[in-house]
Amino acid sequence: MNLNLRQAVIQRVTDKDNEELFGVIEDSIGGQEQVLPGLGVLFEIIWQHSNPDTQAQLVSTLKQHLT
């Protein structure tokens, strides 16, 4: 994933309110594979700004749904 993709995703969601961000995520999940890198960028931002407890919960949720 190159920096241009990150910048494009960030620009797309900058200045959106919570409802709009929710919609972007909901519309992307289960959609075309082309949107998966964008979700990755959003997850990266969430991960980088989450505390260790939240990160552990995210990993736990992921693990529960992979088995």
ABEGO torsion letter per residue (X at the ends): XBAAAAAAAAAAABGBBAAAAAAAAAAABGBBAAAAAAAAAAAAAAAAABBAAAAAAAAAAAAAAAX
